[in-house]
Amino acid sequence: MPDSRDGQSKNTIIMVTEGPSIPDPREWRIVNAWSIALAGAVITLCCLAWFKPEPYREILTFVPDGLAATFQVTLLSICCAVPLGLLTGLGRISRNRLINLVASTYVEVIRGIPLLVQIFYFYYALSGLLQLSRTAAAVISISFCYGAYMGEVFRAGILAISKGQTEAARSLGFNRFQTMFYVILPQAWRTILPPIGNECIAMLKDTALVSVVSMPDLMQRARSFANNSYLYFETYTVVALIYLIITLLLSKVVSIMESRLNYYDGKR
């Protein structure tokens, strides 16, 4: 099989519109934008809690209870959105006109409706039919929304692979299923990983929207504290810093994973 680096453009870039900027895995300088942002957020949060324990330390002990709900919704949504995105991406490039039409319609419809509206729709509009819990409504709405966006990422990553790879696999006796899952997707994953990681981090940030259905996530806990104490500036400053720290750390994890993929691909 030809080397994957010959079958994929080295300049292939999948543009993303949400989420943090993934650190360049080739950037090993200690002082860079990522480290400055992380250090600034951590130092600011620590200084606020140390020099002004009331109310900042009290806020820090109150809002983290919602982190468990935030991560629960995020992880469940990722587990649903990534397979859905893969199926959507495959459907978008399918030669079957019906499958292609269904996948394309799903993408157009979901991407045209704001996530907040989808959350309201699943929890309130369909509550009489489906009897969804807050968690189920949040996971389903976020999964459907991001599945459409991830479908476009998978589609672009798959199409970035040279047709010569497919032709070489078919000449070796692989069927279409084997060609896609054993040849194309492993090569496309190097291109797909950064934007997929970006979408997953953006998904975590968008879990703040589930607070509108009174789910006790990080944002809902912050709203509850602010409404009781009227310390809106202090409360949302802490929440913003917590979200920033989490997203920066996760973006670094994605960068490390991308670096590992490039390392092993370079050794082949």
N, C-alpha and C positions, 0 to 999 in steps of 0.2 A: 504494500500500500504506500503511495507517495507520502512524503513527510507532510504533516499537517501544516507546517509553516509555509509550504509551497501552495497549499490549497486554500489559503485564507489570506486575504489582504492584511498586511501589517498595519495599514492605516485605517482599518475598519473601526469606526467609533459609533456607538449607539448613544444618541442624545437622550438625556433625561431632564425632566422639568421640575422634579420635586426631590426632597431629601437633601442631606448634606453633601458636600463635595468629598468624594472618596480620596484619601491621601494617596499620592503617587507612590507605589511600592518601591520605586527606584530612588525615592527621596529619603536619604538616611541622615540628613542634617538634624541636629538636636533642636535648633531654633528654626521653626517654620510656622506657617499659619495654623496648622493643627495643634501643635504644642502650645503656642501662645494662647489660642482660644481655650484649650483645656486647662492650662495653668491659671489663666485669668478667671475662669468660671469657678474652679476649685478654691482658689485663694479668696475670691470675693465671697463665696458662700461661707468659708471658714471664718473670715474676718467679721462678717455680719453676725454669725452665731457667737463669736468670742467677745466682740466689743459691744454688742447690743443684744444680749441674750433674750431680753424681752422686747419684741415678740419673736425674733427670728429663731431662737432655739426652740421656743414653744411650737412654732410652725413646723420646724424640722422633725419634731417628735410626733406631730399630728398627721401630716400629709403622706408619709411613706407607707401607711397602711393601704393606700390605694395603689401602690406600685404592683402588688401581687395581682390585682385585678387587671391592671394595665398590661402586664406581661402575659397573663393568661389569655386575654383577648388577642394580643399580638401573635403569640405562638400558635394558637388555634387558627387564626386567620391566615398565617403563613402556610400552615399545613394544608389548608384548603385552597388558597389562592395560587400557590406555585403549581400544583397538578392541574388546576383549572386553566392557568395561563399556558401551560404546555399543551393541553388539549386544544385550547383556542388557537394557539400559534400553529399547530399542526393542521387544524381545520381551515385556517386562513390560507394555507398553501396547498390544501388538498385539491386534487383534480376532480373530485366528486362535486358537482355543482351545488347539490343540496347541502352537503356538509359545509362547503365554503360559504354559501349564502347564510346558513344558520350562524356560523361563527362570526361572519362579518356584521350581521345584524346585531348580534349580541354586543360586539365591540362598539358599534355606533350608538346603540341605545344607552348602554351603561355609561359610556364616556360623556354622553350628553346630559346626564342627570347628576347634580351635585351629590356628594357622599352624604351630606347632612339630610337631604331629602330622602335618600335611600334608607337611611336609618329610621327616619320617621315612618316611611312607608311600610317597612317590614315590621316595626314594633306596634304601630298604631293602626295603620290601614288594614294589615293582614292579620291582626291579633285575633279577630273573631273566627278566622278560618284555620289558622295554624297554631294558635295558642303558644306563641313563642315567648320564652323567657327573655330577660334583658340581655343575658350573655349570648343566647342563641341569635337574637336579632342583630346584635352588634357584630358577631362573627360572620353571619351570613351576608350582611350588607357590605362589610369591609371586604370579605372574600370575593363577592361578585364584582365590586368596584375595581379592586386591584387585579383580579383575574383578567379583566379586559386590558388593563395597561400592561400587565406582564405578558399577555398574549402577543402584543405588538413587539415586545422585546424578544421573545422566543422566535417570532417570525423573522425579525430582522437578523438575528444571530444565525438562524438556519440558512437564510438566503445569502449570508456573507460567505458561506463555504462554497468553494469552486464546484461547478458541476462535474469537473474531472474526478472528484472524489467519489461521487455517486456512480459515475461510469466505471471507475476502477473496481468499486465494490460489486457492482452488478456483473462485471466480467469475471469475478471470482466465484460467482454462484450465489451471492447474497440476494435474498428477496428484499422487497421494499421496506418491510418492518425491520429486518436485520440491518439493512443499510442505514436507516435512520437512527436506530438506537445503539448500534455498535460502531458506526463510522462518523456520521454527521454530528449527532448531539455531543459526543465527547470532545470533538474539535470545537464546536460552537460554544461550549460551556465557558471557555476562556474569555470569549467576547461577551457572553451573556451575564456572567457572574457580577461584574461591577454594577450594571444598572438594576439587576435583580436585587442585589444587596441594598442598593439605594432605595428601591421601592419598598423593601421590607422595613427599612428605617423610617421612611416616610409613613408607612403604615402604623408604626408605633406612635408617631406624632399625631396621626389622625385619630388614634383611639381617644384623644381628648374630646372628640365630638360625641362619644357615647355617653358623656355626662348629661346630655340633654334628655336621656331616658332614665335618669336617676341611678345609673349604675355607679357603684362606689369605687371608681377608678381614681387615679391621682388628681385629675382635674376636678372631679366631683367633691373629693375631700377638701381641696383647696377652696372651692366655692362655698362649701359648708362653713369652713373656718372663717372666711372673709365675711360672709353674711352675718355671722354671729359676733365677730369682733370689729367689723367695719374697717379692718386693716387691709384694704384691697391692694394698695401699692406694695406693702411688705410681703403679703401672701403670694401674689403673682410674680414678684421678683424671685422668690425662692423657687417657685414652680418652674419658671423659665430657666433658671440656672440648673435645676435637676434634669429637665429635658435636654438641655444643651450638653451636659456632661454625659448623659446616657447615649445620645446620638453620636457624639464625638468618639466615645469608646467603641461603639458598634461599627462606625465607619472605619476605625483602625483595624478591627477584626476582619472586615471585608477586604481591606487593603492587604493584610497578611495572607489571607486565603488566595487572593489574586497573585501575590508574589510567589506562593508555593506552587500554584498551577503553572506559572511561567517558568519556574525553576525546573520542575519535573518535565515540562514540555521541552525545555532546552537541552535536557540530558538525553532525550530520546534520539 
